[in-house]
Amino acid sequence: MGTGRRLTHEEVAAAMQGMRASIRRYAELLVRKGAAVQVGQELVLTAPVERADFARIVARKAYDAGAGHVTVIWSDDELRRLEFERNDREFFATVPTWKRAQLNDLAGAGATFLMLAGADPNTLKGIDPEKFTTAALAQREQCRTYRDGMLFGKNAWCIAGVPVVAWARAVFPNCSDDEAMMRLWQAVLSTARADGDDPQAEWERHNATFEKNKRILNEYRFDHLQYRSSNGTDFVIGMNPGHIWEGGAGRTVGGTVFFPNIPTEEVFTAPNRMRAEGVVHSALPLVHGGQVVRDFWLRFEEGRVVDLAAAEGEDVLRSIVETDENSCRLGEVALVAKDTPIRASGLLFFDTLYDENASCHLALGTGFPECVENGFSMTAEELMEAGVNHSGTHVDFMVGADDLSIVGVTAAGEEIDVFVDGRWAWAVE
């Protein structure tokens, strides 16, 4: 549906009514394929209080799938901003005992986690970014059972979008609140492949494309990748020996298959933390901690960010790079073709879950154990020795310009086109 003509209240209401069945199927997709709820298992559902209506649908679908119990953790943009406004940075250095116990105990007991992402992109605009960085680092370090449960494949988990009014206004600024919400629901369902009659079957088909791309990349075992685009990106990133490309469905150490992100279009791996050289330019804005960073670049030498600049939000970008000793190094390289549903929508979502799936991206901070052979059985120190970065943060930023070319170079020096003009080379041959 186009956005040229504004819709009447009646037209918006009719469109929302027409989506009710799809919204229910979307909730079931998140429960059964995303978080992969097992019979008797606890589901921990994080949701914006504004979308309590959708959270109730999800909870009902979870119980229908056999969940033993559903724990709901509510979020609210206004209360979150108030908390950051009224407390100093030192307050955020410690996670309250009750919150640590809640998250760590639920993860330790084998729960699966479904995080519904829906927030105002400017929630923390003007707030000292050090506060958010401190809070994020504290949770990662003090809620270790919770964090490691997801990082090391002990718990299934899924992050998925759900519309809220402030987010809808940001994406569709020229619409009324009701129309913006309706259009964002349409976009969420479409990009999640949940607007048809059988989203779960659609995700099985979608996963087959990941398997093909992963197979090809893993067969080549590139030594390094060369990135170039006309916006100034001229960048080389080294791969680890024994690196593994992942994407699509994940699998816990117990064998449960789940989808960590809905939507997802990326194939990713953990690069060598010591081998990054050159300059990368952003292709899309970065939203971090409720603040927006635009038109930025990073320069790397020997794996470290040594210089950076941004047209907006440079202080936020610096706070990311300076979070800890290794937040200036890369933990992820992800490949995303420009002809995905998210890119085809023409929308800027101001949400990393969506915007990262419209563009090839990199991530500063910690890497993924599953992206190196035997990674799940390694300690953090052993992973570092294998080249996988370890940090208290993980922040994705988009670098996939329309004309991006990526060449993979094997250990023998053979050069293979991986991306040509922003698309998989083997898809355009």
N, C-alpha and C positions, 0 to 999 in steps of 0.2 A: 504494500500500500504506500503510495507516494506521500510526501509531506508538503506538497505545494499548496493544497487547499486545506484550510482548517475545518475540522469536523464538528458537527453539532453534538450536543450532549447525548441525544438519542442515538446517533451513529456510533459514538464511543461506547455507549452502554451495550448496543447490539454486538459490537466487535468483541467486547469483553465476555459477553454471554457465549459467543461462538467459540471462545478459547477455553471455556471451563473444562471440557473433556481433555484437551491437550495439557492443561495445567495439572490435572490429576495424573495423567500418564507421565508427565515430567517428574512429579513427586515420586511415582513408583520407579521410574528409571534411576533416580538418585539413590533410592533405598536399595534396590536389587542389583544394579550394575555399578553405581558409584561407590557407596559405602559397603555394598555386598553383605547386608545384614544376614547373619546365620541364625538358625533356630536356637532360641534360648539366650542369645547374645544381647548385651547392653548396647544401645545406640546413644551416643552423646551428640545432641543436635544443638549447634550454635546458630542463633537466628536473630535478626533485627526485630525488636518488639513491634515495630510498625507492620511487620508481616507475620503477626501471630496467626492470621487466617491460613496462610500457606504452611506455617509450622505445624498447625493442627492436622492438615492434610497429610503432611509427611509422617507425623507420628502415627496416624491411623494406618498408613500404608506400611509402616515399620512393624506394627503389631500384626497386621495381616500377613506379613512375611515371616512371622514367628519370633520377633524380638521378645526377649525376656522382659526388658524394661527400656523406657526412653527417658533420658535425662535431658532437659532443655536448659541451655545457658543463653540468657537474653543479652542483646547489645542495644545501645541507643546512642546516636550521634551527639545529641545535645548534652547528655550526661557525661559522655566521653570528653567532649570539649571542656565542660565545666571542671572536670577532674584535672585536666592538664593546665587549665588557667589558674586554678586556685592552689596548686601544690608546687613546691619547688622541685628541682631535678633530683635531689637526694631521696625524696619520697619514693621515686620510681625505681630506685636501685634494689628494693626488696619486694619480692612477691609475697603478699599476705599468706600466713601459714594455712589458712583455710582453703585458699585458692590452690596452693601447691598440693595440699592433701587431695583436693577434689580431682585435679587433672592427673596427678601421678597415680592415685589409687584406681581411678577408672581405667587408665591405660594399663596398669599392672594387672588388672583383673581381666584384660582381654577385650575391652570394648572396641567398637568401631566408631569412627568420628565422621560426622557430616557437618561441614561449616558452610552455612548459607551466607554468601557475600553480597551485601547490599548496603551502600553507605554513600554519604555526600563526599565527593572527591575533595572538597575544600573544608572538611571537618576541622582540621587543625591549622588552617591557614593563619599565619602570623604567630603561631606558637613556636617557641624555641625548639628546633629539631633535636637538640640534645636530649630533651625530655623523652621524646618518643624512642630515640635510639637506646637510651638507658633502660626504658621499660621493656623493649623488645629483647635486649641482651639479658636482662634479669630473668625473664621468663624462660629463655632458652637455657640458661645456666642452672636455674633453680628448679625448673620443672623437667628434670633430666629424664625421668622415666617416661613421661609424656612425649618429650621431644625424640628420644632415642627409639621409642616404640614405633614411631612413624618413619624415622630416618633409617632404621635398621630392619624394617620389614616385619616387626612384631605385631603391629596393628594396621588394619585397613583404614583408609581415610579418603575423604572426597571433599573438594571445595567446588561449589557451584553457585551461580548467581541467582539472586531474587530481587526484583525491582523495589525501590523505595522512591518517594517523591523527589527528594533532593537530587538523587542520582539521575532520575528521569529528566528533571529540569536541565541538568548539565548536558545531557546527550541531545535533548530536543528543546533548546532554549526558546524557540518561537511558538511553542504549543502551550495550551492550557495544561494544568497539572493532570487532569483526567486523561487528556489525549496523550500527553507525554508518557504517562504510566502505561496506557494501552500499547503505545508504540514500543516501549521498552520491553513489555511482556512479549510482543511479537518477535522482537530481536533476540531475546533470551531463548525463546522456544526454537526459533529458526537456527541460531548458531549452535544450539545444543542438539540439533537433529531430533527434536522432540515435538515437531509440529505435524508429524504424520500419524498413521494409525498404529504403528508398532515401533516405537523408539528403541526398545531393547534389541530387536532384530537389526535395526539400522546401525546400532553401535557395534554389533558383531561384524557387520560388513565393513564399517569404518575401521575397525581394529585390523582387518586383513591388510589394509593399505599401509598401516604402520609396520606390520610384519615384513612386507616386501622391502620397504626402505631400510629398515634395520638390517635385514639380511644382506643387502648390497653393501651398506656401509661397513658392517662387521667383517665381510669378506675382504674388503680392501685393507683394513687396518692401517689407515693413513698415519704417517709420521707427523704431518702438520697440514693445516688448512690456510689458504691465502684468500683474504677478503679484499675486494676492491669495488668502489662505486663512485659515481661522479660527485657526490656530496663531500668528498674528501677522505672517505674511509680507505685506508691502505694499511693492512693489518695482517699479521701472521700469528697463529696460535698453535702451539705444539700439543700433540696427543700423548697420552701415557701408553707405555707398552702394556698390552693386555686390556686396553680400554674396551668398553662395551657400550654400544648405542642402545638406548631404551626409548620407550614411548608407547602411547596407547595404554593398554591394560598393564597394571602392576600385579605382583604376586607376593603375598606374605611368605615368611619362612615356613608357615604351616600349610601353604598351598592355596590359600584363598585368593581368587582373582578379583580385582577391583579396579576402578578408574579413579586415580587421584584427582584429576581435573575434568570437569564437564562444564564448558567445552574444552577440547584439547585437539591441537593439530600438529604438535611438535614431536620431533625425534631429537633426543638429547644425549649428551655424555658429559663426563667430567674431564676437562682438559688438564694438561700438565700445569700445575700452579706456578712453575718457574719459567714457563716458556710462552710469553706474549710480548710482541714487539709491534710498535706502530701506533697509528691513530684510528679510533673508531668514532663515527658521528651518529647521533641518535636519529632514528627515523620517525619516532612518535614520542609524545610527552611521557614522562614517568610520573606516576602518582605514588607517593611514599609517605606513609603516616599522615594521610589527610592533607598533603601538600603537593603541589605540582611543580615539576622541573621540566623546562622546555629548551629545545634547541641547544643541546650540549654536546661536548666531545670529551674524550679521555685519551691521554697518551700513556702508553705502556713501555717500560723498559725492563728486561729480565723478569717479566711476569708481574711487575708492580705498576700501579698508577703513579706516574711521576708529575703529571700536570693535568689540569681540567679547566673547563669554563662552561658557563650556561647563561643563556639570555634571561632566564628566570629560574629562581630556586637554587642558585649556586651554593648557598649555605647548606641546603638540604643535601645536595650531592656530596659536598665535603664531609658532612656528618656521617654519611654512609661509608665513604672511603676510610674515614678515621674511627670507625666503630671499635675496632680492635686491631691487633697486629696483622691479621691476615684478611681483613675486609677490603684491602686494596688489591687483592688478587682474585682471579676468576675461579669460580667453582662449577660453572656450567656453560656449555655451548649448545644452542638449540637451533635446529633448522626447521623453518616453516615456509612453505610456498606461498606466494602472494595471491594465489587464486583460491584461497580457503573461503568458506562462507562468511567468516568475520571480516576479512578484507573486502570481499565482494559486497558486503552490506554498505560500505562507504562510511560507516560510522566510527567515530572516535568515542570509545566507551569510558575513558578516564578511569579504567580499572585494569590492573595488570593481568588478571585472569583472562580477560578478553583481548586486550590490546597485544599481549605477548603472543597470542595465537593468530595475529594478523601479520606477523613479521618475525624474521629470524632475530634471535636475541642472544644476549650473553647475560651472565649473572655474576655479580660481585659477591664474594663470601664463600660459604661452605659448599662443598661438593657432595655427590651422592655415592654411597658405598656400592650400590648395585651396578655402578658404571665402571667397575674394574673387577677383574677376575678374583673371586673369593672375597669380595669386599665386605659382605655381611659378616664374615668371620674375623675380620680385622679390627684391631683397636684404632682409636683416633690417631695415635702415633704411627701405627703401621700404614694407615691410609695416607698420612702425610708423606711418609717415605715412598709410597707408591705413586705420589704425585697428585693425590686428591686433596684439595684445599680443606682446611678446617677453620671455621670462624663462628662467631655468635650471630651472624646475619646471613641473609641470602636475598639479594635484591636483583630482580630481572630488569634489563633495559633493552629497548628495541633498536636494532641496527639494520633491519632488512629493507633498504631502499628498493624502489622499483627496478633499478638496473643493477642490483647487487650481483656480482659474480663471485663464486667460491670455487677454488681449485684445490683438490686434495692431492697431496704429494706422498707417495709411498716411501718406505724405507729405501727402496732401490732407486728412487728418484723419478719414478714414472708419474706424470701429471695427468689427473683425471678431472674432467669437469663434473662438479657436483651441482652447482647452481648456475644457470644462465639467465640473465635478466629477471632474477627473482623467482625462478621456478626450478624444480628438479630437472637436471639435465636429461635424465633418462625418461622423463615424462614429455619432453619436447623434441626428442629425436625423430 
